[in-house]
Amino acid sequence: MSTDQEPTPADDDRPQQPTSAGRPLRAHARRNRENLVAAARAAFTAADDTVPLEGIARDAGVGIGTLYRHFPTREALVEAVYAAELDTVTDSAPALLEELPPERALRAWMERYAAFVATKRAMLNTLHTGWASGRLATAATRERITAAIGALLAEGARTGSLRADVEPDDVTAMLLGVFLSTAADEPERTGRLLDLVVDALRPPGSS
């Protein structure tokens, strides 16, 4: 199958010996899975979803057997990367609002959404299989993205830095238009268009 060696005991994801409190040590297996998802994300974004799985396992520091224990198929790995990226982008909105004023939090969040879209583009062929089978729901994805935008807009409306008369789903549509009209290798143009979107969301007369 490949020249990868069989997984060593350190790669084995079977439950380890329990701790003194009686809980099995699963941290190693959990770390392997996280490393595989991170390596796959980097590989898919840099190239496309035809990258060899052996290379992803190598970049994650595990054997190919460990990869297949976590992700029996390429589709399973791609769907895990997609789910992790979606969680990252949607969960980042509250954290950004704690760190930045609403309009700056919205702009920073748009950058994270753009990165999510770039990763999704690289996996699109495989993702279509998941969408067709019903394992991935595009409607749920849009709802979660729109909910994150809604939270950012609501805080901006509360502080007066963003308009209060904008529907979050309209902003989602605007952002999708930006991403559809720009290529992955046009980050500067994408950034300019995102700046225009934020400008359009400021109240009239604001600086």
Disulfide bonds with the S-S distance in Angstrom:
none
